[in-house]
Amino acid sequence: MADNKGPSTRKTAAELDEEIDEFMKERSSGKKREISFKEENWEEENMFKNQSFLARAEAYKEDGNYEYNRKKFKEAIAAYTEAIKVKCDDTHLNAILHTNRATAHLCLGATACVELQNFEDAVKWCDDGLAIEAQNQRLLDLRNKAVAEQKKVLRDQRKAVLKEKKEMSETEALKSAVKARGVTLEYENDLSRPMTDGGLDLKVSIDSSGVLHWPVMFVYPEFEETDLISSFNENDRMADHLYAMLEEESPPWDKDRKYTLANIEVYFEDSAREKLCLVKNSSFLKDILSDSSDVKLNDDTCIRYKVGSMCAVYPEIFRGDAEGFPIQVVE
């Protein structure tokens, strides 16, 4: 930013304003000056007025420089404008004021663009200023910041595109795997629609080996209790998880120890038909979900699976008791 060296001591802008106001009042009152114009003193009088206007312009310029260094570009512009309005006769100072104000305008524009994340325009604002003053550190810093942020935005956009493509590819692979296993979904978008539980979004997934993992909920209607398996491997048997939940450590709600592998039956929910279907504890999940002999409503109807569907668990003594089941049992 352009600058020049003024006197080491100067009057404040307010003091200079007051002197000029008094001078103008005296002129407008019509009062005659005690010392009238004389040819021998006109240069001295004119010099006094020029020095007064020069000092006032210098004062405003210093205010502008102060605000500029504080990155208060709007205030700096206002100060430089007031200095220009003084219209002093120092052409060099006037050139500095116009240059400083233009630089402050460019810094203000570039800063606004950076804040709005319009980094391309921010670079243009900076380049316009650097074309005039190539070593302006403020503009160089703003330009470097804008370029760095622009690169970051472009990088994030590329990553987002790649992530979307990957997710689409994984979804298609998942759909193909589910279809290949003969699983009928209640809703086509069940695979992409997560099941929310306790703030966790659970979805069907496929691992690197091509094995499907399903979220499955076990419900114990007698006690209104549940167990959620967030990632049930399709190659696991029902008994594998039931043993871990009921045999390794008895649930606190099963005080009579009625819920053991030898004493329970599991019913899988057909949510589309609102029926429960008896399954074997030794069944694999993939067989339960597909159209197999383990689970059938009739000869030509397979189970319709809903993500997060439930397996109702009852003691064997309840079997056949219609009042014990909220949904009809199909054997």
Buried (B, 14 or more C-beta within 10 A) or exposed (E): BBEEEBEEEBBEBEEBEEBBEEEEEEEEEEEEEEEEEEEEEEEEEEEEEEEBBBBBBBBBBBBBBEBBEEEBBEBBBBBBBBBBEBEBEBEEBBEBBBBBBBBBBBBBBBBBBBEEEBBEBBBBBBEBBBEEBEEBEBBBEBBEBBBEBBEEEEEEEEEEEEEEEEEEEEEEEBBEBBEEBEBBBBEEEBBEBBBEBEEEEBBBBBEEEEEBBBBBBBBBBBEEBEBBBBBBBBEBBBBBBBBEBBEEEBBEEBEEEBBBEEEBBBBBBBBBBEBBBBBBBEBBBBBBBBBBEBBBBEEEEBBBBBBBBBBBBBBEEBBEEEEBBEBEBBE
